[in-house]
Amino acid sequence: MNVRNVHSRTLPTSLDAAGTLIDGLASDGDRLWPWERWPAIRFDGPLAVGAKGGHGPVRYTIQQYEPGRSILFRFSAPKGFLGTHRLSVESTDSGGVRLVHTLEMVAAGPARFSWPLVFRPLHDALLEDALDKAERAFGGRPTAARWSLYVRALRRLLRRRRQGRAG
């Protein structure tokens, strides 16, 4: 199954300022990743080509990094996630700045089921939370997206599953 999933937000700031969101990923001052509500994003070193990391069960390696502009990750897990996801900032025709997250992959094997049933709803909710956080970082006041009943149920189920393994 081919997957292309795009989330974007126009931000009230300059291109260079928006680029600091990408450069601050996984740092103590991360103003993009919604670690307050989701598993933290972590890497085995600074943001650089070859760094390995991820969040929760999603693992990837940094394949390309242009500081202040874009970062491209190649999936290594979960099984069947064959592709990449990218964060980038770009100028708009109207002189604004857009932060874009693009996921492009083939969902193979077990991912043909896990992507649409589990990962996609959680991914979409996480990305909207990240874009809300990015907008707030520059003085915007986004209307926070409310998680669907399905996303809330998945999060409860996964939390119980993690607690069961920890006990």
C-alpha positions in Angstrom: 0.0 0.0 0.0 1.5 3.4 -1.0 1.1 6.1 1.6 1.6 9.8 1.3 0.6 11.8 4.3 1.1 15.6 4.5 0.5 18.0 7.4 1.4 21.7 7.1 0.9 25.0 8.9 1.5 28.6 8.0 3.5 30.2 10.7 3.5 33.9 11.7 7.3 34.2 11.5 10.4 34.4 9.2 11.9 31.4 7.3 15.0 31.5 9.5 13.0 31.6 12.7 10.8 28.7 11.6 13.9 26.8 10.7 15.0 26.9 14.4 12.1 24.5 15.1 13.7 21.8 13.0 17.2 22.5 14.5 15.8 22.2 18.0 14.3 18.8 17.6 15.0 16.5 20.6 16.8 19.3 22.4 15.9 20.5 25.9 14.3 23.6 24.4 12.3 21.7 21.7 9.5 24.0 20.6 8.1 21.6 17.9 7.8 18.1 19.2 4.8 17.7 21.5 6.7 15.7 24.2 4.3 16.9 26.8 1.6 14.5 25.4 3.5 12.0 23.3 6.6 9.8 23.6 9.7 12.0 23.4 11.8 12.1 20.2 15.4 11.1 20.9 18.6 10.5 18.9 21.9 8.8 19.7 23.7 12.1 19.2 23.2 15.5 17.7 21.1 16.1 14.6 23.3 14.9 11.8 23.2 12.5 8.9 23.4 9.0 10.3 22.0 9.8 13.7 19.6 7.1 14.8 16.5 7.6 17.0 12.8 7.9 17.0 9.8 8.1 19.3 7.9 5.2 20.9 8.0 2.2 18.6 8.8 4.3 15.5 12.6 4.2 14.7 14.5 6.0 11.9 17.9 7.3 10.8 18.6 10.9 9.6 19.3 10.6 5.9 19.5 14.3 5.0 19.8 17.4 7.1 19.9 21.0 5.9 20.1 23.1 9.1 17.3 25.6 9.3 15.5 24.2 6.3 14.8 20.4 6.3 15.5 17.0 7.8 14.7 13.7 6.2 14.4 10.5 8.2 14.4 6.9 6.8 12.2 4.4 8.8 13.8 1.3 10.4 10.8 0.3 12.4 8.0 -0.7 12.8 8.2 -3.7 10.5 6.8 -2.9 7.0 7.4 0.9 7.1 9.4 1.3 4.0 10.1 4.9 3.3 10.8 8.3 4.7 9.3 11.3 6.5 10.5 14.9 6.2 10.1 18.1 8.1 10.8 21.3 6.1 10.1 25.0 6.1 9.3 26.8 2.9 8.3 30.3 1.8 4.8 30.7 0.5 3.7 32.8 -2.5 2.1 35.3 -0.1 5.4 35.9 1.7 4.6 33.6 4.6 6.3 30.6 6.0 4.9 27.0 6.0 6.1 24.2 8.2 5.5 20.9 6.3 5.7 17.2 7.4 5.6 14.7 4.6 5.5 11.0 5.1 6.0 8.8 2.0 6.3 5.1 2.4 5.1 1.7 1.3 3.2 -0.1 4.0 4.2 -3.7 3.5 3.5 -6.9 5.4 2.1 -6.2 8.9 2.1 -2.4 8.2 -0.7 -2.9 5.7 -2.9 -3.3 8.7 -1.0 -1.5 11.5 -0.6 1.8 9.5 -4.3 2.5 8.8 -5.7 1.0 12.0 -3.2 2.1 14.6 -0.3 4.3 13.4 -2.1 6.7 11.0 -4.7 8.0 13.5 -2.0 8.4 16.2 0.4 10.0 13.7 -2.2 12.5 12.5 -3.1 13.5 16.0 0.6 13.9 17.0 1.4 16.0 13.9 -1.5 18.3 14.6 -0.3 18.7 18.2 3.2 19.5 16.9 1.9 22.1 14.4 -0.2 23.7 17.2 3.0 23.8 19.4 5.0 25.4 16.5 2.3 28.0 15.9 2.2 28.9 19.6 6.0 29.2 19.6 5.6 32.3 17.4 2.7 33.9 19.2 -0.1 32.2 17.2 -3.3 31.0 18.9 -4.3 27.8 17.2 -7.6 26.2 17.9 -6.2 23.0 19.4 -7.5 19.9 17.6 -9.4 17.6 19.8 -8.4 14.0 19.7 -11.0 11.7 18.2 -12.6 9.1 20.4 -10.7 6.4 18.4 -7.3 8.1 19.1 -8.2 8.4 22.8 -9.1 4.7 22.9 -5.9 3.7 21.2 -3.8 5.8 23.6 -5.6 4.2 26.6 -5.1 0.7 25.2 -1.4 1.3 24.4 -0.8 2.9 27.8 -2.3 -0.2 29.5 -0.2 -2.5 27.4 3.0 -0.6 28.3 2.1 -0.7 32.0 1.4 -4.4 31.8 4.9 -5.0 30.4 6.5 -2.8 33.0 4.9 -4.6 35.9 
